[in-house]
Amino acid sequence: MLYEIDTIYCSRCQRYVTVFDAENEEFSTKEIICTDCGKILMVIRSSFQSKSDSTFLLKSLEKHIIRENIKTGKNLKLREYLSKSGAL
């Protein structure tokens, strides 16, 4: 069964936000990403992918998600700072 995800709660934005999905070809996944801050909120994988992947790939995927969320968090803070200072 497929579900259409319209909004999802983002812990960084502290509210429900609209989302978009992005293909990650390196891990053959679909990522659900917050449109406001860019945080990866959910990763969709088929059951076939989950069964065939080793724990090494899953650990690599977790590291990728953490690294991307830290990077987009820093970008969000920079954009907020620049908008408050009037530079944007």
C-alpha positions as CSV (number, residue, x, y, z in Angstrom):
1,M,0.0,0.0,0.0
2,L,1.3,3.5,-0.8
3,Y,0.7,6.6,1.2
4,E,0.9,10.1,0.0
5,I,2.7,12.2,2.5
6,D,1.7,15.9,2.5
7,T,3.0,17.3,5.8
8,I,5.1,15.9,8.5
9,Y,6.4,17.2,11.9
10,C,9.9,18.5,11.7
11,S,11.8,18.5,15.0
12,R,14.1,21.3,13.8
13,C,11.3,23.6,12.7
14,Q,9.1,22.6,15.6
15,R,6.0,22.5,13.5
16,Y,4.3,20.5,10.7
17,V,5.8,21.4,7.3
18,T,5.3,20.4,3.7
19,V,7.8,17.9,2.4
20,F,9.4,16.9,-0.8
21,D,11.1,13.6,-1.8
22,A,14.5,13.2,-3.3
23,E,16.2,10.1,-4.8
24,N,19.5,9.0,-3.3
25,E,21.1,6.9,-5.9
26,E,24.1,6.0,-3.7
27,F,21.8,4.1,-1.3
28,S,18.9,3.5,-3.7
29,T,16.5,5.2,-1.3
30,K,13.9,7.9,-1.4
31,E,14.3,10.6,1.2
32,I,11.5,12.8,2.6
33,I,13.0,16.2,3.2
34,C,11.6,19.3,5.0
35,T,11.0,22.1,2.6
36,D,11.9,24.8,5.1
37,C,15.2,23.6,6.7
38,G,16.2,20.7,4.5
39,K,16.4,18.1,7.2
40,I,16.0,14.5,6.1
41,L,12.9,13.4,8.0
42,M,12.3,9.9,6.7
43,V,14.0,7.4,4.4
44,I,11.9,5.0,2.3
45,R,13.3,1.7,1.2
46,S,11.6,-1.3,-0.3
47,S,11.5,-4.5,1.7
48,F,13.7,-6.1,-1.0
49,Q,16.3,-3.5,-0.5
50,S,16.2,-3.9,3.3
51,K,16.6,-7.7,3.1
52,S,19.5,-7.6,0.6
53,D,21.6,-4.8,2.2
54,S,24.2,-5.6,4.7
55,T,24.5,-3.9,8.1
56,F,27.5,-2.0,6.7
57,L,25.3,-0.2,4.2
58,L,22.7,0.6,6.8
59,K,25.4,2.1,9.1
60,S,26.7,4.1,6.1
61,L,23.1,5.3,5.4
62,E,22.7,6.4,9.0
63,K,26.0,8.3,8.9
64,H,24.9,10.0,5.7
65,I,21.6,11.1,7.2
66,I,23.3,12.5,10.3
67,R,26.0,14.3,8.2
68,E,23.3,15.8,5.9
69,N,21.1,16.9,8.8
70,I,24.1,18.6,10.5
71,K,25.1,20.4,7.3
72,T,21.5,21.7,6.5
73,G,21.2,22.8,10.2
74,K,24.3,24.9,9.8
75,N,23.0,26.4,6.5
76,L,19.7,27.2,8.2
77,K,21.4,29.0,11.1
78,L,23.5,31.0,8.6
79,R,20.5,32.0,6.5
80,E,18.6,33.1,9.7
81,Y,21.6,35.2,10.8
82,L,22.0,36.8,7.4
83,S,18.3,37.6,7.2
84,K,18.3,39.2,10.7
85,S,21.4,41.3,9.9
86,G,19.8,42.5,6.7
87,A,22.4,41.0,4.4
88,L,19.8,39.1,2.4
